[in-house]
Amino acid sequence: MVVILGLIAGVVDYNRIKKDKIPIFCILFTDDSTCKVTYIGVGYKVIRYTGFSINEPFKNNIGVRFGLVYAL
């Protein structure tokens, strides 16, 4: 049951990221020293690299990576 919910949440968040929106089903972690923002969901992780500030809009990203928690 948890695996199915994780897959559904991952697909929803992946589609939101492709449309330049912030993921819904994730917990936010920030690292001010590297301007890296990490969203961790159930079995997946989204890493966002920003150019200037973590407060930039999601569509102004320099890079976004989406994958399994242990793969990134």
HUJO-V984287 format. One record per pair of residues at least 6 apart in sequence whose ideal C-beta (glycine too) atoms are under 7 Angstrom apart, sorted by sequence separation. I is the first residue (numbers start at 1). J is the second residue. If there is no record, write none. Layout:
i=I j=J
i=I j=J
This chain:
i=16 j=22
i=17 j=23
i=39 j=45
i=50 j=56
i=16 j=23
i=30 j=37
i=38 j=45
i=39 j=46
i=65 j=72
i=16 j=24
i=28 j=37
i=29 j=38
i=38 j=47
i=13 j=23
i=13 j=24
i=28 j=39
i=29 j=40
i=36 j=47
i=37 j=48
i=50 j=61
i=51 j=62
i=12 j=24
i=13 j=25
i=27 j=39
i=49 j=61
i=50 j=62
i=12 j=25
i=13 j=26
i=26 j=39
i=27 j=40
i=36 j=49
i=37 j=50
i=48 j=61
i=49 j=62
i=26 j=40
i=49 j=63
i=26 j=41
i=35 j=50
i=9 j=25
i=23 j=39
i=25 j=41
i=48 j=64
i=37 j=54
i=23 j=41
i=46 j=64
i=47 j=65
i=35 j=54
i=26 j=46
i=46 j=66
i=44 j=66
i=45 j=67
i=23 j=46
i=44 j=67
i=30 j=54
i=44 j=68
i=45 j=69
i=43 j=68
i=44 j=69
i=47 j=72
i=43 j=69
i=45 j=72
i=13 j=41
i=17 j=46
i=40 j=69
i=10 j=41
i=9 j=41
i=9 j=42
i=10 j=43
i=13 j=46
i=10 j=44
i=6 j=42
i=22 j=58
i=5 j=42
i=6 j=43
i=21 j=58
i=20 j=58
i=20 j=59
i=2 j=42
i=17 j=64
i=17 j=66
i=14 j=66
